[in-house]
Each structure stands twice: as structure tokens, then as C-alpha cells.
Amino acid sequence: MKNKLGKIVMAAVLVVPMLFMPTGAEAAVKDPFKDVSKNSPYVDIVHEMRDKNIISGYANGEFRPEESISRKHAAALVNRAVKLPARKPFVKFKDVSPKNAYFNDIKKLQQAGIFEADAKGNLYPNKPITRAEMAKVLTIAFQLDVQTELNFVDVPKNHPASQYVRALYSNGITTGDNGKYQPNKPVTRVHYALFLHRILHMNDPVDPTEPAKPLRGQLGVYTEEQMEWGNTEYVAYQMKLLLAQKVTRYPEAYRLPDSNKEAYGKKREIDMNSAGSGYSQMAKENIQYLKRFVKKGSELDQILDRWDAGDFSNVKNEYVNLVGIADPEYFVWCDEDKCLDTTQLHVWTEEAEEFYIRTVFGQRGLNLHRQQWGTKEQ
């Protein structure tokens, strides 16, 4: 059991920079950067952003993907990617001269209400931009709406960047790192390019000729590359995450949106996990994506077929089976009188399920749920 949990934690750590990105194993790009391997999961993204004149490299042909990106460079990339409105009058920063090559980019972000001077009137343009600062830049620049109220454990509601980080998370721009966002960590050049790329493509229509893709930001833990290893345990664990929308181990009092019902210090089941903890939506996109990694006719394939057809009549038994497949040691080592069985599970009511979906995936996720499963009119 401990080994399995270790695998899950490690996978959750690995998922952050790679989720939904192509492996690029055989990518062929024109004039590639010297230090961006063709096997890098970012190879296509980096060069696409370069070809759109949003990012650039160095004179020696390097991109330096792991180098921290400065505030002035972050400003330049955003200013190239989107037309920023002037919401505020220009106020000059003491440490940004008009002779600075990035003066105009910084000015644009200041007028857009993104950059603000500190108490001394400085911006510190050469200082690395943090993940919290990046969240503010991207949220305001691209006018991202907050879809859900979930917070990362290290970015609580009272954190100054909370609304900006929520906006990135609820729009699938960031997935976090094992339930954390790491707001004070500097952003690397490659990750900044990745976040920009996700935003620029967040509303792309689905291409039916492409392989099935998961909903952006709504199917986590294992990357596509890891899923392609053919590990049945990984697929079963992802499927178990989908069933969190349908089945709960907690009594009704812990899952309904009734503030008068107390559980674990007045915390609902949803409150016991943070953003980036592996929430997954039971949607046809996610079901079809998981079918790519299972053997045709196998038990997992049959379960996915039932779900795709809207048959959720046996979810309690399916949940127990998935627990055993995802962790083969569970039923070997668990205490006999405490081993999970169907009597310990509760199927969500329609009210509770819709509350869960709205809380975790926002109104957009709830609209999708109603469209796909025909539960209610929007």
C-alpha cells in the first residue's frame, strides 16, 4: 500500500509541467533551439511560440528553458501575445528608464493595471517573476474569469494572489504540484511559454481527427506519457477519480451543501481536498481519453463503455473493483473488518452531484454535465 501511495505522489509531482502536452518524441521543427531536445515534452510548444514571435532565444541559438524569467521579459512576452487596454494613466517607475529596451512593454502592463510600483516607486525589472506574480499578469492580461472557489493549500483565500491563482487553476492553465501551487517559486522560461501557450489555445475547438484528449485541467495525476506505458493500475486509478463525482465514502451530512451539518470541523468532503488534488469530471471526453489506454474487451474497457453509454447503475461495485486494480495490495493488507466494500459507499443524489460539479469545475463544468447526460435544462 505504501509503495502504491508513493507512486501516486510521485506521479502527481510529475504531472505539473507535462499535463496534456505532446511528448514530442519525433518532433520535427525548423531551426530548433540547441538546448531544447526533440524528446522534450515542450519541443513543439516552444518552437510554435517562437514562430509566432512571442518568445525568442539567444544569439548562440539557445533558449535556456530552465533559466528564470525576469519581470521585464515576462512583460515583453505578454505584450506580444495580447493587445492590452490602457486602464490607468502611466506612472513611471523609478528603476525603469525610457532607454530600457523593455520600457514600452512594462509601460503597457502598468497601464493595464498589472504592474504596480512598490513603496519606493520601483518595479525591479531584472528580478525573476514568481508564480504568484505570473498568475496576476496572465489573469488580468487575458481577462480570465474564476470558475471555481477551490484553493491550493499554499494559496489560501486570504493570500493576495488567491483570485489570480484560482483563475489559472479553474481554467486549466495550471494543475499545481501535488496539491500545491508554490506561489513564491520563480517561473522558468519554458514554463512561462507553456502557460502562455495553454491560454492562447484554451478555447480551441476539438479536432475530431486528433486522438481523444482529456478535458483541460479536469483529469489529473498521470501524464499521457505515463499512461502510454500500459500500466493498468494507472488507468484504474484515473477511473476511480472519475467516480468521485458519483460515489463517496462519506455519509450524506458530509457531502451536501448544508452549512448546519458538521463534519470534521465543519468541513465538507470537498473542503478536505485542495485544488490540484486530482479532481476529475465524469465527462465523455475523459472517458474516451482513458479508452485509449485499455485493452479492448477488458474489464476496464467494459466499465468505460457503460459509462460512455450513461449507465451508472453499478458504480459502487465498480468503485470497489477499481480500488483493487489500482492498488493490487490493498485487499491483501487491509484489515478484514475494515476493507472497503459497497456497504461503505454512498451514491450521490442529483443535488449533491451537481453541487460537487459546480464547486469543483464551475458553472461551465455543470453546463457540460447537463449537456452530455441530459439531466436538466441549462
Secondary structure, DSSP 8 states (H G I E B T S, - for coil): -HHHHHHHHHHHHHHHHHTT----TT---SS--TTS-TTSTTHHHHHHHHHTTS----TTS---TTSB-BHHHHHHHHHHHS-----S-----TT--TTSTTHHHHHHHHHTT-----TTS---TTSB-BHHHHHHHHHHHTT---------TTS-TTSTTHHHHHHHHHTTS---BTTB--TTSB-BHHHHHHHHHHHHTTT----TTS-----TTSS-SS-HHHHTT--HHHHHHHHHHHHTTTEESS-GGGTSS-TTS--TTT--TGGGS-TTS------HHHHHHHHTTS-TTSHHHHHHHHHHTT--TTHHHHHHHHHHHH-TTHHHHS-TTTS--GGG-EE--HHHHHHHHHHHHHHHHHHHHHHHH--S--
